[in-house]
Amino acid sequence: MASTGSTLMNAFPKAILGSRFHSMMSGKYLLLGFTGRKSGAAYTFPVGYVRDGGATYISTDSKWWRNIANGETATLTIGKDRVTGRSRRLTDTEQAVAALRKLSELGGYAKAAGLPVVDGVVPESALRDALSGDRVVLAIESVG
């Protein structure tokens, strides 16, 4: 599921987010946990996030999203708080573009996601192009 490079790249943020020093990163990143559909293995790794209303939005171009795209349970650890939620893939283009725009405004997110920045912002066309490619946006809504 994850390559060795991405596993190593995630090791440091995962360690920080799971420690008492989480405040260094927990305003932009959370630990996402879920169970693999086929493998049954538990996965936990850092992802950038934004909150809007009752939902937490994340985005990826990796294939792991298929494990939590249809109402499956995911665990979000943000700072000291752990929340369980139901996840779904955003299929409404306008909603997905709006969420990806907010994510792209997180410091360093656009570069890490491979999104071009022009005059300090990611162009609308680049957001749409990313969503018509491999990138997806997921909404996770708390269930308690």
C-alpha positions in Angstrom: 0.0 0.0 0.0 2.7 2.5 0.9 6.1 2.6 -0.7 9.2 2.5 1.5 10.0 6.1 0.5 6.6 7.4 1.6 6.8 5.3 4.8 10.1 6.9 5.7 8.9 10.3 4.7 5.9 9.9 7.1 7.9 8.6 10.0 9.0 12.0 11.4 5.6 13.7 11.2 3.9 10.6 12.6 6.3 10.6 15.5 5.7 14.3 16.2 1.9 14.1 15.9 1.8 11.2 18.2 3.9 12.9 20.9 3.6 15.7 23.4 5.1 18.0 20.8 2.1 17.6 18.5 1.3 21.3 18.7 4.2 21.9 16.3 2.1 20.3 13.5 -1.5 19.6 14.7 -2.9 22.8 13.3 -2.2 21.5 9.8 -1.8 17.8 10.1 -3.6 14.9 11.8 -3.0 11.2 12.1 -5.5 9.3 10.0 -6.2 5.7 11.0 -8.2 3.0 9.2 -8.4 -0.7 8.6 -7.5 -2.0 5.1 -10.6 -3.5 3.3 -8.8 -6.5 2.0 -5.8 -6.9 4.3 -7.5 -6.1 7.5 -4.3 -4.4 8.5 -4.4 -1.2 10.6 -2.9 1.9 8.9 -2.0 5.2 10.5 -0.3 8.1 8.8 -0.2 11.9 8.7 -2.3 13.9 6.3 -3.0 17.6 5.9 -6.5 18.6 6.9 -9.0 21.5 7.1 -12.2 21.7 9.0 -15.4 23.3 7.7 -18.6 23.0 9.6 -18.9 19.4 10.9 -16.6 17.9 8.4 -12.8 17.4 8.2 -11.4 17.4 4.7 -8.3 15.6 3.5 -7.0 14.9 0.0 -4.6 12.4 -1.6 -3.5 11.0 -4.9 -2.5 7.7 -3.3 -4.7 4.7 -3.6 -5.3 4.2 0.1 -8.4 6.4 -0.1 -10.3 3.5 -1.5 -10.3 2.0 2.0 -12.5 4.8 3.4 -14.3 6.3 0.4 -17.8 4.9 1.0 -18.8 5.5 4.6 -16.1 3.4 6.3 -14.9 4.3 9.7 -11.7 6.4 10.1 -10.0 7.6 13.2 -8.6 11.2 13.3 -6.1 12.1 16.0 -5.8 15.9 16.1 -3.5 16.9 18.9 -4.7 15.1 22.0 -8.2 14.5 20.6 -9.2 11.3 18.9 -12.4 11.3 16.9 -14.1 8.5 15.0 -15.9 9.4 11.8 -17.5 8.2 8.6 -15.6 9.0 5.5 -16.8 9.6 2.0 -15.3 10.7 -1.3 -16.6 14.1 -2.5 -18.1 13.6 -5.9 -19.6 17.1 -6.2 -16.9 18.9 -8.2 -17.6 22.3 -6.8 -17.4 21.0 -3.2 -14.2 19.1 -3.9 -12.6 22.2 -5.5 -13.5 24.4 -2.5 -12.1 21.9 -0.1 -8.9 21.4 -2.1 -8.5 25.2 -2.4 -8.6 25.4 1.5 -6.1 22.6 1.7 -3.8 24.2 -0.8 -3.7 27.3 1.4 -1.9 25.3 4.2 1.7 26.2 4.2 3.7 23.7 2.1 0.6 21.7 1.1 0.4 22.8 -2.5 4.1 21.8 -3.1 3.7 18.5 -1.4 0.6 17.7 -3.4 2.3 18.7 -6.7 0.0 21.7 -7.2 1.4 24.8 -9.0 1.4 28.1 -7.2 1.0 31.3 -9.2 1.2 34.6 -7.4 0.8 32.9 -4.1 -2.3 30.8 -5.0 -3.1 27.6 -6.8 -5.0 28.5 -10.0 -8.6 27.2 -10.2 -7.7 25.3 -13.4 -4.9 23.4 -11.5 -7.3 22.4 -8.8 -9.8 21.1 -11.3 -7.0 19.3 -13.3 -5.8 17.6 -10.1 -9.3 16.4 -9.3 -9.8 15.1 -12.8 -6.6 13.1 -12.4 -5.7 10.9 -9.4 -6.4 13.4 -6.6 -9.5 12.9 -4.5 -11.0 14.8 -1.6 -12.5 13.0 1.3 -14.9 14.3 3.9 -14.9 12.7 7.3 -17.8 13.5 9.6 -17.7 12.7 13.3 -19.9 9.9 14.6 -19.3 10.6 18.3 
